[in-house]
């Protein structure tokens, strides 16, 4: 009888300890978004990312100078088309906040509020480059997939950051797809001499987010003459269609 009582008491104690632990584990929020912490630390605070950003804009400046020297009397007015987010604007503060709060920002459900009230900073080297273009009389078109509904807020943000040529006609937000918006610049009579972005669809319809890795690499090979010449790619380790790729591991001999 004593043994049975002891067994019953032991079993009850065991379940009283184990059950809350099991229940609390089930109630833990999904924090898989934490996997992006290292990428965000690199994107937001590393000297290397700032060096790469400065390097990208220095190369862009050099290529524009070379173009102007080679074409002193262009037949058409010149234009440069640039993406905004992670090309001109650093939005890592939003991603960092959501990541640390275990909120999966990849659904972009916090993005609209950020567009309206967020405080992005400038990518290193960007302001000097766009002021250089402005001084050269080159038209700047900011083409972004930010919401057109929040256009006034985006215009206010760009003006607050003192970027040049910020107006409703030169800030083209989500509506028509990016290739159509890029084509609209040409349709206005401009010659686009450079594209800048952090994602390859910012440059050509040869790239899209649904491509396989092999298809994307083949498109890069097809367009390799553009990179570093009239296409300038800014580094972005925070997000991109590449996140779905699987890692290739070392097969130990």
NORUR-V803850 format. One record per helix or strand. SS is the DSSP state (@ for helix, = for strand). FROM is the first residue (numbers start at 1). TO is the last residue. If there is no record, write none. Layout:
ss: (SS	SS)
from: (FROM	FROM)
to: (TO	TO)
//
This chain:
ss: (@	@	@	=	=	=	@	@	@	=	@	=	@	=	@	=	@	@	=	=	@)
from: (2	32	47	78	85	89	92	105	111	121	126	139	148	171	178	191	200	213	227	231	241)
to: (27	45	70	82	85	90	100	107	117	122	135	147	160	174	187	197	202	222	227	233	244)
//
